[in-house]
């Protein structure tokens, strides 16, 4: 796949999936990102993957909205509860 195709693929993926892929890529520098599922003529579903590098994932995540971690989520819930 070309760089632009990989960018488009990553743009379609949910942020939480990208965060999991980022963890995998931190160790190896590259990880397998699921692309599509194809049902073969034998009826078996196969998942296709493409190798994505750590910098590619970081670049896409930089464009996304921040997802709060556990501590931040707890603080947000408390703040909302106090307002009500």
C-alpha positions in Angstrom: 0.0 0.0 0.0 1.1 3.5 -0.6 1.6 6.1 2.1 -1.6 7.9 1.1 -3.6 4.7 1.2 -2.3 3.9 4.7 -3.2 7.4 5.9 -6.7 6.9 4.5 -7.0 3.5 6.2 -5.9 4.9 9.5 -8.3 7.8 9.2 -11.2 5.4 9.1 -10.1 3.4 12.2 -11.6 4.2 15.6 -9.2 6.1 18.0 -9.2 3.3 20.6 -8.0 0.8 18.0 -5.3 3.2 17.0 -4.2 3.5 20.6 -3.9 -0.3 20.8 -2.0 -0.4 17.6 0.3 2.3 18.9 1.1 0.1 22.0 2.0 -2.8 19.7 4.1 -0.6 17.5 6.1 0.9 20.4 7.6 -2.5 21.0 8.4 -3.6 17.4 8.3 -0.2 15.6 5.7 -1.6 13.3 2.4 -3.5 13.7 -0.3 -5.2 11.6 -3.4 -3.1 11.1 -6.6 -4.9 10.0 -7.9 -3.7 6.6 -10.8 -5.8 5.5 -12.6 -9.1 5.8 -13.1 -11.1 2.7 -15.2 -14.3 2.5 -13.5 -16.7 0.2 -15.3 -19.1 -2.2 -15.0 -21.8 0.4 -17.1 -19.7 2.8 -14.2 -19.0 5.2 -13.8 -15.4 6.3 -10.2 -14.1 6.1 -8.9 -10.9 7.7 -6.3 -8.9 5.7 -3.7 -6.8 7.4 -1.2 -4.1 6.4 2.0 -3.1 8.2 1.8 0.3 9.8 4.7 2.1 11.4 4.8 3.9 14.8 5.2 7.4 13.2 2.3 6.8 10.9 0.0 6.0 13.9 1.3 8.9 15.9 0.7 11.3 13.0 -3.0 10.2 12.7 -3.5 10.3 16.5 -2.2 13.8 16.6 -5.2 14.9 14.5 -7.7 13.2 16.9 -9.5 14.5 19.9 -7.9 13.5 23.2 -9.4 10.5 25.0 -9.2 10.8 28.7 -7.4 8.1 30.7 -9.0 6.5 33.8 -8.1 9.3 36.3 -9.2 12.0 33.9 -12.5 10.2 33.3 -13.1 10.0 37.0 -12.5 13.7 37.4 -14.9 14.5 34.5 -17.6 12.4 36.0 -17.3 14.0 39.4 -17.4 17.5 37.8 -20.6 16.6 35.9 -22.2 15.1 39.0 -21.5 18.3 41.0 -23.2 20.5 38.3 -26.4 18.5 38.5 
